[in-house]
Amino acid sequence: MSVTHTVLFQIKADAEPKDVKAACDRFLALKDSCLHPTNNAPYIKSIKGGKDNSPEGLQNGITHGFVVEFSSVEDRDYYVSTDPSHQAFVQSIGNLVEKAIVVDFVDGVY
């Protein structure tokens, strides 16, 4: 049962564009740097994301969005709570992010 992990960021207004791009690049690189604890292989199925470009005007300050797909709840839980690459990424963006929103779901489970 795959799990979709959505992450929305409001980047601080005074953040340098080069720092924001570097952070986004590091987020996307987690697909290869996050390794499963039992087989030492990448375990993230996919990551995509970027800067908001919606014309609807409903962003409520959110500037960037990412979607991460995991094969299982266990993989997602390891990523969120333990994976050292993810933990380092979270620490690295503390000065850039004003607000973060995370919503996870299993497709079709309502």
N, C-alpha and C positions, 0 to 999 in steps of 0.2 A: 504494500500500500504506500504509494508515494505521497510525500508531503511538500506542499508549496509554502515557502517562507518569503513573505513580502516585507520589504524594509523601505520606509519612507523617511527621508531626512529633510529638515529645514536647515540649510547651511547659513551660518551667520553672515549678515550683510557685509561685514568688513573683511571677509575671508578673501585671501589672494586667489585669483583664478588658477594659478599654477599649483597652489596647495590643494585646491578642490580637485583638479584633474589628477594629481598624484594620489589623492585618497580614493578617487573612483577607480583608478588603475589598480590600486592595491586591493580594493574590494573584489574586482573582477578576477584578479590573480589568485584569490582564495580557492578557486576551482582546482588549481594545481597544487597549491601549497598546503591545503588541508588534507592530512593523511589519516586513513583509518587506523585505529590503535591496534588492531589484530593482524592486519596484513600489510600495513605501511603503504597502501596505495590510495590515490585520490578517490574520494567517495561522494563528492558533490556531482550530481547528474548534470546540472547546468546552472549557469548564472548569466543574467542579462540585466542591463540597467542603463540609466543615463539621466540627463537633465530634463526636467519637465518642459513640455511644449504644448500642453493642452490649451485650446482656445476657450474652454468652458468657464474659466475663472473660479473654479471650486477648489483650488489647491489649499486654501487656508494656511498659506505660508510655506507649504512643502515645496522644495525645489528639486529634489532628486528622488528617483525610485529604483529599486532593485528587486528582482525576483530570483530566488534560489530554489532549486528543486533537489529533494533528497529521495532516496529509494525507500526510506523507512522513517518512522517516528524515532527509532533508536539513533539513527544517523543524525537526524536533526537535533535531538537532545544532546548528543555528544558535541556537536558543533556549537550549540548555544552555550553549554555550561562548561566544557572542558577543553576543546581543541585549542592548542597553544597558538596556532596561526591566527585563528579567529580572535582569541583573547588579545593578542598583540595588535591586531587591526583595531579592535574596539578602543584600546588605550590610545592608539595613534590619532584618532579623530576627535578626541575630547575637546580640543580647542576650536574645531571647525563647526561642530554641530550644535545648533540651538535647540532642536527638538528631533526626536526619533519616534517613529510609530512602527510597530511590528504586528503583522497579522499573518497567522499561519492557518492553513486549511488542508483538508483532504478533499479532493475533487468529488463532488456529489454527496458529501456528508453535510446535511443541513440540520 
